[in-house]
Amino acid sequence: MTLKIFLHLTERGLKALNKRKLSVFDGLWRDNTILSSLMVISPVIVCGNTLRNAAAIIYAFSAITLFSVMIASFVPKKLPYAVKITVNAIIASLVYIPVKRAAQEFFPDIIPRIGIYFPLLAVNSIIILHTEAKFFKMKRLNMLGSLVFYILGFDLIMAVISIIREIFGHGTLNERVVDVNMTISGLGEPFGGFVFLGLLCGLYRYLRKKLSEGT
């Protein structure tokens, strides 16, 4: 019963998304993964408090999402929606294995710190939802371009949030002490990340509205 409700709500979301005019550049601004769609925000809130954490998350998210979606684009489109979602998740899980092994070489001290949020990137919303709602409705070259901008949109916001939270939450940058006159207690903690992300989303929506009115 729960699965049927989930699939019903997801299909409704897909129909609403499909009514919008598609653009290759959506993921960078108008439909930013974090600020607009509020997707994949748990790693940002919990782990996005230092630049080194951000680098590991950005690497994993970019690699897993790019290769998973590209491989999944070859899955037959005639399969039932629920089957395709399952296959996409399996592909992402398989891609996760070499990505995780490489991460252990490049970020050996960061991966344990990130914990469960690292494997959760293998089932992020871009892979599960946007593959069927957006990417697979495009020609493969356009799909690749759109996918890259969605990934860059996540990467950029993840880096900016992590840098600000590390500087003003911990008084460091890349875990090196910086000369900052004020630190905000709790900004480096998950609840501080939640509040900061909420404020940033509010600012983003305000700016997007003003820019839309200007055009």
N, C-alpha and C positions, 0 to 999 in steps of 0.2 A: 504493500500500500504506500509506504514512504517513498519507494523508488518511483512509483507511478506519479505521485505528486511532484517529485523532483523533476522528472522528465517533462511533465506538463508545464511547470513553471519555466523550465529552461527553454522549451519550444516557444512559449509566449515571449520570452526575452529575445529569442532569435528573430521572431517576426517583427518585433518593435525595432530591433537593430537594423534589420534588412531594409526598413523603410527610409533610413537615412541615406543621404548621398555619400558614397564611399570615396575616400581619398587616400592616396598612398602615404600622405604625411600626417594622417589623423593621430597616430600613436605618439607623435612628438609633442603635440599641443592640444588639439581639440578633444581627443579621446585618450589623453594620457593614462597609462595603465594605473598609476597610483592616484593622481590628483582628480581625475575625472571619473574613472571607472571604479576606483576604490578596490582594485584587485591587488593581490600579492602584498597586502599591507602588513601582515604579521611579521615577516622578516625585517621590514623597515622599522616598525615600532620597537621590536625586541632587540634586534641585532644592529640596527643602523645607528649606533652611538659612537663608533670609531671608524676612521678611514680604512684601517686594515680589515675590519669586519666587512665594510662596504665592498672592498676589493674582492674578497672571497665570494660574497653574495652576487656581485655583478658578474664575476667570472662564471659561476655556476648557473645563474639564471640565463645569461646570454648563450652559453654553450648548449645547455639542455633544451632551451626553447627553440633555438635556431635549428639544431639537428633533428629534434623530435618532430617539429612541424614539417620540415622538408621531407623527412622520411614518410611521415603520415600522409603527405599529399599524394603518395602513390597507392594508398589504400583504395579499393574500388568504391566509388561514390554510391553505388546501388545498394550497399549494405544497409540494414536498418540503423537508425540513428543511435540507439542504445549500444549496438554492436560496435559501431565506429568509435564511439566515446571510449568503450572498453579497450579497443585496439590501440587508440591514441595513448591511453594511460599506460598500456603495456610497453609500447615503443619508448615512451618517455622514461619508464623505469629501467629499460635496458640501456638507454643512452646515459642514464645517471651513473651506471657502474664505472665506465672509464673516466667520466668527469670527476667522480669522487676520488678515484685512485690518483688522478693527476693533481687534484686539490690537496691531497695528503702530502704530495711532494712540495708544492708551492706554498701552501698555508698549513704546515703541520701543527702549529700552535693555535690556529684560529678555528679549525674544524670542530674540535671538542667544545670550544666556547659557543659556537653557533648551535650545536646540538641538533635537535629534531627539525629545526627550521631549514637545515640544508637539504635533507631528503624531501621535505615538503615542496621544494621548488620543482620537483619532477612531476608534480600534478598541479602546477599553477594554472590560473584561470585562462591565460592566453592559449595554452595547449588544449585545455578541456573545452572551453567555450568558443573562443574566437576562431579556432580552426574551422569549425562547421559554419559559424555565423558570418564570417568575413573572408578569411584567407582562401578557403577552398572554392569560393565563388569567383575568384580572380584567375586571370591567366598566370602561369607559374612565375614569370619574370616580375609582373606587378605584385604578386603575392610576396615574393622575396623582398622587394623594396619596402612594401608595407610592413612586413614582419620586422625588418631591420629597424625601421623607425619606431615601432612599438617597443622593441628591446632598448633602443637608445633612449626613449622616453623614460623607461623604468630606470635605466642606468644613471641618467643625469640626475633625476630627483633623488635616487638613493644616495649618490655621492654628495650632493648638496646638503641633504638632511644630515648625513653622517658627519660631514665636516663641521657644520654649525653646532651640532650636539656635542661633538668631541671638544671643540674649542671652548664653548660657553658652559658645557656641563662638567668637563674634566680639566680644563685648562691645558690641554695638550693637542697636538696635531700629529697624526701618525705615531702616537704614543711618545712624543717628545714634548717637553714642557715649552709653552709659548707665553709670551708676555701679554696677558690679557688682564684688564683692570677689574673685570667682574665675571664671576661664574654664577650660574643659576642652579641652585640645589635641586636635584631630581630630574634635570633635563636629560641626563644620560641614562636614566632609568626608564623602564617600559611605560609607566604612567606619564612621564614627561614626554616621551616620544609620541604617545597617543594624543596628548593635548597639543603639542607642537604641530603634528601632522594635521589635526583638525583646523588649527589656525591657518596653516599653509593652504589647505583645501579651500577655506573660506576666501582667502586672498586671491587664489587662482580663479575661483568662480566669479569673483567681482571683476577681475581684470578681463576675463573672457567675455563677460557680459558687456563691459565698456567697449572692448574692441569690436564686438559684434554690432553694437549700436553705432559705432563710428563708421562701419562699412555699410 
